[in-house]
Amino acid sequence: MLISALSAPESIEFNGETWYVGDAISTSNHTEGSQGMIITQINKDDNSFISESPDGKYKMKWDTTTGLGKWLIIEGEINPYA
């Protein structure tokens, strides 16, 4: 069976794992508030992905090269420094 790259789910490598849109993420440091966030977008142009909480109050952009995240929305408020 041949699977076309056009029909394959969008994925990105992060921390030695393959992540897909729709995956739930968590971190080893559970004080970051990222538990329960879902990957909603993948951008291979800048090696990043966006994760959001189901209630929309938290949104983070992750850099898969550095492993660092930047809060875009915190407690429902847009981060002016993002």
N, C-alpha and C positions, 0 to 999 in steps of 0.2 A: 504494500500500500504506500503510495507516495503522497506526502502532505505538502501542500504549497506553502511557501513562506508568507504568502499574502493572507492565508487563512489561519496561520499559527497565532496563538495569543501573544500580545505584546509583553516582553519580559526585559529585565535588566539584572545585571549581576551586582550584588551588594553584600559585603561581609562574607564572601565565599559562597553565597547562596544565590539561586535564581528566584527572582520575585516577579509576580504578575499583577496586572491591574485586578483589583478585587481581593488581593491577599490582605489579611490582618497582620499588622506589625506590632512588635513590642521591642523593648530594649532591655539590656541586662541591668540598667540602672532604672528601676521602676519609679524613681522620684521625678522623672521627666514628664509625666502625664501623657505619654504617648501610647499607653496600652489601649487596645481597642480601636486604634485608628486603621483606616482602610486605604490602600493605595488606589488613588483615583486617576492619576496621570503618570505617564512615563515620557521623559524627554531625552532621547539618546543624543541629541545635538550637544547638550551640555552635561550629559551623564548625571541626570537628576531624576527624582520622582517626587510627586506630591502625595501626601497622606492627609486624610481628613477624619475627624471624629464623626460618628453617625449623627450627632445633634448639630453639627456645623460650627460648634464653638471653638474648635481647634483645627488649625491647618498648618502643615509644616512642609518645607521644601528640603529634601535630603540630597546632598552631594555624594554620589557613590564613589567618587575618586578619593575624597578626604574622609568620608564617613561622618561628616558633620551635618547637622540639621539647622535650619533657620525657621523660627516661628513666623508665619504669615498672619495668622489669626490666633489670638489668645483670649480665652473666655469671651468669645464673641466680638472682640474688638480687633480691628486691623492694626498690625504692628507697624508703626510709622518708621521704624528703623530697618524694615525688611527690604 
